[in-house]
Amino acid sequence: MANLQNRTRVVYVRVSESEFRQFRELCQQQGARNMSDLVRSAMESMSRQRSREFENEVTRRLQQLESSIDHLKNAVAEMAPERKG
């Protein structure tokens, strides 16, 4: 994780001895320099996932809205008398 941003805030997390060993092993597997990097990466990943889920939900709702508008247009067109020119 190559972020050169100055970090001034500290967050403490208590873990059991077995969790500590598990996370230390995970650091090695993921190439994290330390647990702080591992935790930051995990939180950033979760944040990005939530953003993608939000974007997907907005897209889904917009598609539903467009479909409803099309349905209403078709219903109005069927009710309107044909114009003769």
N, CA and C atoms as a LAMMPS dump frame, in Angstrom:
ITEM: TIMESTEP
0
ITEM: NUMBER OF ATOMS
255
ITEM: BOX BOUNDS ff ff ff
-5.0000000000000000e+02 5.0000000000000000e+02
-5.0000000000000000e+02 5.0000000000000000e+02
-5.0000000000000000e+02 5.0000000000000000e+02
ITEM: ATOMS id mol type element x y z
1 1 1 N 0.851 -1.167 0
2 1 2 C 0 0 0
3 1 3 C 0.897 1.229 0
4 2 1 N 0.952 1.925 -1.12
5 2 2 C 1.901 3.024 -1.272
6 2 3 C 1.207 4.373 -1.128
7 3 1 N 0.627 4.628 0.009
8 3 2 C -0.022 5.903 0.271
9 3 3 C 0.903 6.724 1.15
10 4 1 N 1.332 7.874 0.642
11 4 2 C 2.279 8.701 1.384
12 4 3 C 1.586 9.77 2.218
13 5 1 N 0.272 9.666 2.343
14 5 2 C -0.493 10.625 3.118
15 5 3 C -0.096 10.545 4.592
16 6 1 N 0.079 11.705 5.214
17 6 2 C 0.453 11.759 6.62
18 6 3 C -0.714 11.26 7.472
19 7 1 N -0.447 10.271 8.288
20 7 2 C -1.493 9.68 9.121
21 7 3 C -1.322 10.17 10.553
22 8 1 N -2.376 10.78 11.086
23 8 2 C -2.288 11.338 12.43
24 8 3 C -3.303 10.74 13.39
25 9 1 N -4.258 9.969 12.894
26 9 2 C -5.292 9.386 13.741
27 9 3 C -4.961 7.931 14.047
28 10 1 N -5.314 7.497 15.246
29 10 2 C -5.04 6.129 15.659
30 10 3 C -6.363 5.455 16.016
31 11 1 N -6.52 4.221 15.569
32 11 2 C -7.696 3.415 15.894
33 11 3 C -7.192 2.142 16.563
34 12 1 N -7.714 1.845 17.732
35 12 2 C -7.298 0.647 18.454
36 12 3 C -8.339 -0.452 18.27
37 13 1 N -7.853 -1.672 18.091
38 13 2 C -8.727 -2.832 17.963
39 13 3 C -8.138 -3.946 18.81
40 14 1 N -8.949 -4.534 19.633
41 14 2 C -8.482 -5.662 20.445
42 14 3 C -8.802 -6.953 19.707
43 15 1 N -7.824 -7.841 19.687
44 15 2 C -8.011 -9.143 19.054
45 15 3 C -7.473 -10.222 19.995
46 16 1 N -7.979 -11.421 19.792
47 16 2 C -7.465 -12.537 20.595
48 16 3 C -6.101 -12.951 20.046
49 17 1 N -5.422 -13.785 20.789
50 17 2 C -4.103 -14.265 20.344
51 17 3 C -4.232 -15.029 19.031
52 18 1 N -5.263 -15.841 18.904
53 18 2 C -5.432 -16.606 17.657
54 18 3 C -5.769 -15.678 16.486
55 19 1 N -6.573 -14.646 16.726
56 19 2 C -6.869 -13.678 15.671
57 19 3 C -5.596 -12.942 15.257
58 20 1 N -4.793 -12.576 16.244
59 20 2 C -3.538 -11.879 15.964
60 20 3 C -2.653 -12.722 15.054
61 21 1 N -2.5 -14.012 15.366
62 21 2 C -1.679 -14.9 14.524
63 21 3 C -2.279 -15.016 13.116
64 22 1 N -3.6 -15.146 13.067
65 22 2 C -4.294 -15.251 11.781
66 22 3 C -4.068 -13.991 10.939
67 23 1 N -4.192 -12.819 11.554
68 23 2 C -4.027 -11.558 10.829
69 23 3 C -2.571 -11.343 10.416
70 24 1 N -1.645 -11.733 11.267
71 24 2 C -0.228 -11.613 10.927
72 24 3 C 0.086 -12.485 9.702
73 25 1 N -0.479 -13.681 9.681
74 25 2 C -0.294 -14.571 8.531
75 25 3 C -0.939 -13.973 7.28
76 26 1 N -2.089 -13.37 7.464
77 26 2 C -2.779 -12.725 6.347
78 26 3 C -1.957 -11.558 5.799
79 27 1 N -1.293 -10.826 6.664
80 27 2 C -0.402 -9.738 6.236
81 27 3 C 0.66 -10.276 5.28
82 28 1 N 1.26 -11.379 5.655
83 28 2 C 2.298 -11.98 4.817
84 28 3 C 1.719 -12.442 3.482
85 29 1 N 0.559 -13.067 3.527
86 29 2 C -0.073 -13.554 2.3
87 29 3 C -0.447 -12.414 1.352
88 30 1 N -0.915 -11.303 1.927
89 30 2 C -1.373 -10.17 1.123
90 30 3 C -0.258 -9.183 0.789
91 31 1 N 0.892 -9.375 1.36
92 31 2 C 2.009 -8.469 1.1
93 31 3 C 1.884 -7.141 1.834
94 32 1 N 1.099 -7.121 2.898
95 32 2 C 0.957 -5.896 3.693
96 32 3 C 2.193 -5.738 4.57
97 33 1 N 2.666 -4.501 4.727
98 33 2 C 3.841 -4.255 5.561
99 33 3 C 3.572 -4.551 7.022
100 34 1 N 2.323 -4.28 7.433
101 34 2 C 1.947 -4.466 8.83
102 34 3 C 0.432 -4.565 8.917
103 35 1 N -0.064 -4.782 10.112
104 35 2 C -1.509 -4.937 10.276
105 35 3 C -2.266 -3.648 9.973
106 36 1 N -1.639 -2.516 10.246
107 36 2 C -2.292 -1.243 9.917
108 36 3 C -2.59 -1.166 8.421
109 37 1 N -1.618 -1.535 7.601
110 37 2 C -1.839 -1.536 6.156
111 37 3 C -2.94 -2.517 5.77
112 38 1 N -2.912 -3.681 6.403
113 38 2 C -3.925 -4.693 6.112
114 38 3 C -5.321 -4.188 6.45
115 39 1 N -5.467 -3.588 7.613
116 39 2 C -6.769 -3.085 8.049
117 39 3 C -7.231 -1.944 7.155
118 40 1 N -6.333 -1.015 6.827
119 40 2 C -6.706 0.089 5.929
120 40 3 C -7.171 -0.439 4.579
121 41 1 N -6.433 -1.405 4.043
122 41 2 C -6.81 -1.99 2.746
123 41 3 C -8.185 -2.64 2.816
124 42 1 N -8.432 -3.369 3.895
125 42 2 C -9.727 -4.04 4.047
126 42 3 C -10.863 -3.019 4.143
127 43 1 N -10.648 -1.954 4.914
128 43 2 C -11.694 -0.94 5.062
129 43 3 C -11.926 -0.187 3.753
130 44 1 N -10.854 0.114 3.026
131 44 2 C -11.005 0.777 1.732
132 44 3 C -11.779 -0.11 0.764
133 45 1 N -11.467 -1.391 0.776
134 45 2 C -12.162 -2.334 -0.089
135 45 3 C -13.649 -2.391 0.241
136 46 1 N -13.969 -2.428 1.526
137 46 2 C -15.371 -2.44 1.943
138 46 3 C -16.078 -1.16 1.523
139 47 1 N -15.399 -0.051 1.627
140 47 2 C -15.975 1.235 1.244
141 47 3 C -16.259 1.28 -0.259
142 48 1 N -15.313 0.793 -1.057
143 48 2 C -15.52 0.748 -2.509
144 48 3 C -16.69 -0.17 -2.862
145 49 1 N -16.792 -1.294 -2.169
146 49 2 C -17.882 -2.24 -2.416
147 49 3 C -19.226 -1.586 -2.14
148 50 1 N -19.317 -0.852 -1.03
149 50 2 C -20.572 -0.164 -0.708
150 50 3 C -20.911 0.863 -1.778
151 51 1 N -19.902 1.56 -2.305
152 51 2 C -20.143 2.54 -3.364
153 51 3 C -20.67 1.857 -4.612
154 52 1 N -20.072 0.713 -4.967
155 52 2 C -20.544 -0.03 -6.145
156 52 3 C -21.971 -0.518 -5.944
157 53 1 N -22.283 -1.003 -4.747
158 53 2 C -23.642 -1.468 -4.474
159 53 3 C -24.63 -0.319 -4.589
160 54 1 N -24.253 0.854 -4.088
161 54 2 C -25.122 2.028 -4.186
162 54 3 C -25.34 2.408 -5.653
163 55 1 N -24.258 2.448 -6.423
164 55 2 C -24.37 2.784 -7.844
165 55 3 C -25.25 1.775 -8.574
166 56 1 N -25.094 0.495 -8.258
167 56 2 C -25.92 -0.542 -8.893
168 56 3 C -27.391 -0.366 -8.54
169 57 1 N -27.673 -0.015 -7.284
170 57 2 C -29.057 0.198 -6.858
171 57 3 C -29.659 1.408 -7.567
172 58 1 N -28.904 2.489 -7.691
173 58 2 C -29.395 3.676 -8.396
174 58 3 C -29.671 3.331 -9.855
175 59 1 N -28.755 2.597 -10.476
176 59 2 C -28.939 2.195 -11.873
177 59 3 C -30.192 1.341 -12.022
178 60 1 N -30.375 0.385 -11.119
179 60 2 C -31.549 -0.494 -11.179
180 60 3 C -32.838 0.32 -11.059
181 61 1 N -32.863 1.266 -10.139
182 61 2 C -34.071 2.074 -9.945
183 61 3 C -34.336 2.994 -11.137
184 62 1 N -33.286 3.528 -11.728
185 62 2 C -33.471 4.362 -12.921
186 62 3 C -34.035 3.537 -14.076
187 63 1 N -33.577 2.313 -14.222
188 63 2 C -34.109 1.438 -15.258
189 63 3 C -35.589 1.137 -15.012
190 64 1 N -35.954 0.922 -13.744
191 64 2 C -37.361 0.706 -13.414
192 64 3 C -38.191 1.94 -13.749
193 65 1 N -37.65 3.108 -13.438
194 65 2 C -38.348 4.356 -13.727
195 65 3 C -38.539 4.523 -15.23
196 66 1 N -37.499 4.286 -16.002
197 66 2 C -37.606 4.384 -17.46
198 66 3 C -38.643 3.413 -17.999
199 67 1 N -38.67 2.213 -17.463
200 67 2 C -39.646 1.219 -17.883
201 67 3 C -41.066 1.678 -17.55
202 68 1 N -41.249 2.245 -16.374
203 68 2 C -42.573 2.747 -15.983
204 68 3 C -43.011 3.895 -16.879
205 69 1 N -42.087 4.774 -17.209
206 69 2 C -42.404 5.899 -18.106
207 69 3 C -42.811 5.38 -19.48
208 70 1 N -42.068 4.4 -19.999
209 70 2 C -42.423 3.811 -21.29
210 70 3 C -43.808 3.173 -21.246
211 71 1 N -44.084 2.479 -20.146
212 71 2 C -45.399 1.851 -19.983
213 71 3 C -46.5 2.905 -19.977
214 72 1 N -46.285 4.003 -19.243
215 72 2 C -47.275 5.085 -19.202
216 72 3 C -47.452 5.736 -20.575
217 73 1 N -46.361 5.943 -21.291
218 73 2 C -46.455 6.524 -22.645
219 73 3 C -47.302 5.645 -23.542
220 74 1 N -47.069 4.344 -23.47
221 74 2 C -47.84 3.406 -24.295
222 74 3 C -49.31 3.419 -23.909
223 75 1 N -49.605 3.479 -22.612
224 75 2 C -50.993 3.508 -22.15
225 75 3 C -51.687 4.781 -22.615
226 76 1 N -51.002 5.918 -22.528
227 76 2 C -51.581 7.188 -22.979
228 76 3 C -51.797 7.155 -24.49
229 77 1 N -50.849 6.614 -25.216
230 77 2 C -50.975 6.544 -26.677
231 77 3 C -52.159 5.67 -27.083
232 78 1 N -52.418 4.611 -26.359
233 78 2 C -53.552 3.738 -26.675
234 78 3 C -54.88 4.413 -26.362
235 79 1 N -54.906 5.291 -25.356
236 79 2 C -56.162 5.97 -24.979
237 79 3 C -56.442 7.175 -25.86
238 80 1 N -55.437 7.788 -26.419
239 80 2 C -55.62 9.02 -27.213
240 80 3 C -56.226 8.646 -28.568
241 81 1 N -57.211 9.406 -29.002
242 81 2 C -57.808 9.125 -30.327
243 81 3 C -56.787 9.426 -31.428
244 82 1 N -56.882 8.666 -32.485
245 82 2 C -55.964 8.906 -33.604
246 82 3 C -56.312 10.216 -34.276
247 83 1 N -55.297 10.928 -34.662
248 83 2 C -55.498 12.209 -35.335
249 83 3 C -55.485 11.966 -36.838
250 84 1 N -56.432 12.574 -37.496
251 84 2 C -56.471 12.468 -38.95
252 84 3 C -56.05 13.803 -39.538
253 85 1 N -55.165 13.739 -40.508
254 85 2 C -54.608 14.971 -41.052
255 85 3 C -55.019 15.314 -42.372
